[in-house]
Amino acid sequence: MNLRSPKLSRLLPHVLLAFLPFAVQAQAPLLPAAKSPAATSPAAKPAPSAGAQFSEQQLREMIAKLQDRIQHAADAVIGRIEKMEADIHLRFSYLRKPARLDPNSYASKDDITSWRTSVQQLRDMENTLDKLYANVETDLGTALIQQQINPAIADQIRNELLKSFPWPAIKKKSELMKQFIDEHEELLAFYDKNWGTWKRGPTPGTAVFDDPTVSATFQTLKGKISTIGQQIDDQYTALVQ
């Protein structure tokens, strides 16, 4: 699943246009200035503006260089986040399979242990992702500076890039994912505690319990996991819009 929002690609040209006058002055060392007519004229002339110091070709090259450097910085920082998001989404998709909610799909308690390990790994990855998002402001600023972008421009570009993040969806998905993990851990504990007390239901993928209380607990857990899972799917959709 590609979690990169197209908004970032659309945003870069607007960022450059917004900061172009300032960027031309601050990033001037990237290119040699065009020869000023004043240098060959005996008559004194007013100093040209920042933009007039460069030819149209030089301005295009400067903008292209700046855009390339911004893209490299964004790829370095956002790329780490996207990779972690993709890995988490893959593990999440495994837990979303109907078999995970069917105790008959577990051949032995060893299967429960294996899935507990998988769920814990998902929790660890989610915690790492939260840290990446928490540090993204600092990391983006550092990455832009490392690309030799003027610090004043880097600060403004970083702020504009941060505005492109769908923060409400990111926060909501994180909250829901933690709930999803908690409920899955509870489900696996339920399987372990009640091992062997169920039998196959009348339709494929279902299980029945003789004890009504145990059956009710199982149905409640299934319902919570299914509902939260769908809510997370909705947030993933919001992330890529």
C-alpha positions in Angstrom: 0.0 0.0 0.0 1.5 3.3 -1.0 0.9 5.8 1.8 2.5 8.8 0.2 -0.1 11.5 -0.1 -0.1 13.3 -3.5 -0.5 16.5 -1.6 3.2 16.7 -0.9 4.1 16.6 -4.6 1.5 19.3 -5.3 2.8 21.4 -2.4 6.5 21.7 -3.4 5.9 24.1 -6.4 3.7 26.3 -4.2 6.3 26.4 -1.5 9.0 27.4 -4.0 6.8 30.1 -5.5 5.9 31.5 -2.1 9.6 31.8 -1.0 11.1 32.6 -4.5 12.1 36.2 -3.8 13.7 35.3 -0.5 15.2 32.1 -1.9 16.9 33.8 -4.8 18.8 36.1 -2.3 19.6 33.4 0.3 20.5 30.7 -2.1 22.5 32.9 -4.4 25.8 31.1 -3.7 24.4 28.1 -5.6 24.9 29.9 -8.9 27.2 32.7 -10.1 25.4 35.9 -10.7 24.8 37.1 -14.2 27.0 39.9 -15.4 25.3 43.2 -14.6 25.0 45.9 -17.3 26.2 48.3 -14.6 29.6 46.7 -14.7 30.3 47.8 -18.3 28.5 51.2 -18.2 30.4 54.3 -17.1 27.2 55.7 -15.7 26.2 54.7 -12.2 22.9 52.8 -12.0 20.8 51.7 -9.1 21.6 48.3 -7.7 19.4 45.6 -9.4 16.9 43.7 -7.4 17.7 40.1 -6.3 15.8 38.6 -9.2 17.4 40.9 -11.8 20.9 39.7 -10.8 20.2 36.4 -12.5 19.2 35.4 -16.0 16.0 33.5 -16.6 18.0 30.4 -17.2 19.9 30.8 -13.9 16.6 31.3 -12.1 15.2 28.1 -13.5 18.4 26.2 -12.5 18.3 27.7 -9.0 14.6 26.7 -8.6 15.3 23.2 -9.9 18.2 22.8 -7.5 16.2 24.1 -4.6 13.3 21.8 -5.4 15.6 18.9 -5.8 17.2 19.5 -2.4 13.8 19.9 -0.7 12.7 16.6 -2.3 15.8 14.8 -1.1 15.3 16.1 2.4 11.6 15.2 2.4 12.3 11.7 1.0 14.9 11.0 3.7 12.5 11.9 6.6 9.1 11.1 5.2 10.5 8.0 3.5 11.3 6.4 6.9 7.8 7.2 8.0 6.2 5.8 4.9 8.2 2.5 5.2 7.1 2.1 8.8 3.5 2.9 7.9 3.7 0.3 5.1 5.1 -2.4 7.3 2.5 -1.7 10.0 -0.3 -1.8 7.4 1.0 -5.2 6.2 0.9 -6.7 9.7 -2.4 -5.1 10.4 -3.8 -6.7 7.2 -2.8 -10.1 8.5 -4.7 -9.6 11.7 -7.7 -8.4 9.7 -8.1 -11.7 8.0 -11.3 -13.6 9.1 -9.2 -16.6 10.2 -7.9 -14.6 13.1 -11.4 -14.4 14.5 -12.0 -18.1 14.0 -10.5 -20.2 16.9 -10.8 -23.3 14.6 -8.0 -21.9 12.5 -5.5 -22.3 15.3 -4.1 -25.9 15.2 -2.5 -25.7 18.7 -1.5 -23.4 21.5 1.8 -22.9 19.7 -0.2 -21.0 17.0 -1.5 -18.7 19.7 2.0 -18.0 21.0 3.2 -17.2 17.4 0.4 -14.7 16.9 1.0 -13.1 20.3 4.6 -12.5 19.1 3.3 -11.0 15.9 0.9 -8.7 17.8 3.7 -7.6 20.1 5.8 -6.8 17.1 3.0 -4.7 15.7 2.8 -2.8 19.0 6.6 -2.1 19.0 6.4 -0.9 15.4 3.5 1.4 16.2 5.5 2.9 19.1 8.4 3.5 16.7 6.0 5.2 14.2 4.7 7.5 17.0 8.3 8.5 17.7 9.0 9.2 14.1 5.9 11.5 13.9 6.9 13.2 17.2 10.4 13.9 15.9 9.4 14.8 12.3 9.7 18.6 12.8 13.3 18.3 14.1 14.2 15.7 11.5 12.9 17.7 8.6 14.7 20.8 9.8 18.0 18.8 10.1 17.5 17.1 6.7 16.9 20.5 4.9 20.0 22.0 6.5 22.0 19.0 5.5 20.9 19.7 1.9 22.7 23.1 2.2 19.4 25.0 2.2 19.6 28.4 3.9 18.4 27.9 7.5 15.8 30.7 7.3 14.3 29.2 4.2 14.6 25.7 5.7 12.5 26.7 8.7 9.7 28.1 6.5 9.8 25.1 4.1 9.7 22.7 7.0 6.7 24.5 8.4 4.9 24.3 5.1 5.7 20.6 4.7 4.4 19.9 8.1 1.1 21.5 7.2 0.8 18.9 4.4 0.6 16.1 7.0 -3.0 14.8 7.7 -2.5 15.1 11.4 -6.1 14.4 12.5 -6.0 11.0 10.6 -2.5 10.2 11.9 -3.5 10.8 15.5 -6.8 9.0 15.2 -5.2 6.0 13.5 -2.6 5.7 16.2 -5.3 5.7 18.9 -7.3 3.1 17.1 -4.3 0.9 16.3 -3.5 0.7 20.0 -7.1 -0.3 20.8 -6.9 -2.9 18.0 -3.7 -4.4 19.4 -5.2 -4.4 23.0 -8.3 -6.2 21.8 -6.3 -8.8 19.8 -4.1 -9.5 22.8 -7.3 -10.1 24.8 -8.7 -12.3 22.1 -5.5 -14.5 22.1 -5.6 -14.7 25.9 -9.3 -15.8 25.5 -8.3 -18.6 23.1 -5.6 -19.7 25.4 -7.8 -19.8 28.5 -10.7 -21.5 26.7 -8.7 -23.8 24.5 -10.7 -26.8 23.4 -14.1 -25.5 24.6 -15.4 -24.6 21.1 -16.5 -26.6 18.1 -17.0 -25.7 14.5 -20.2 -23.7 13.8 -22.8 -24.4 11.2 -21.2 -22.1 8.7 -17.5 -22.0 7.7 -15.4 -19.6 9.8 -17.6 -19.7 12.8 -17.3 -21.4 16.2 -19.8 -22.2 19.0 -19.3 -22.5 22.7 -21.4 -24.6 25.1 -21.1 -21.9 27.9 -23.3 -18.9 27.0 -21.2 -16.6 29.0 -18.0 -17.6 27.2 -19.8 -17.4 23.9 -21.0 -13.8 24.7 -17.5 -12.8 25.6 -16.2 -14.2 22.3 -18.8 -12.4 20.3 -18.1 -9.1 22.1 -14.3 -9.4 21.3 -15.0 -10.2 17.7 -17.4 -7.3 17.4 -14.9 -4.8 18.9 -12.0 -6.0 16.7 -14.1 -5.9 13.5 -15.4 -2.4 14.3 -12.0 -1.0 15.2 -10.4 -2.6 12.2 -12.9 -0.9 9.9 -12.3 2.4 11.6 -8.6 2.0 11.0 -9.2 1.2 7.3 -11.1 4.4 7.1 -8.2 6.4 8.5 -5.8 4.7 6.1 -8.0 5.9 3.3 -7.9 9.5 4.7 -4.0 9.3 4.9 -3.6 8.9 1.1 -6.2 11.4 0.0 
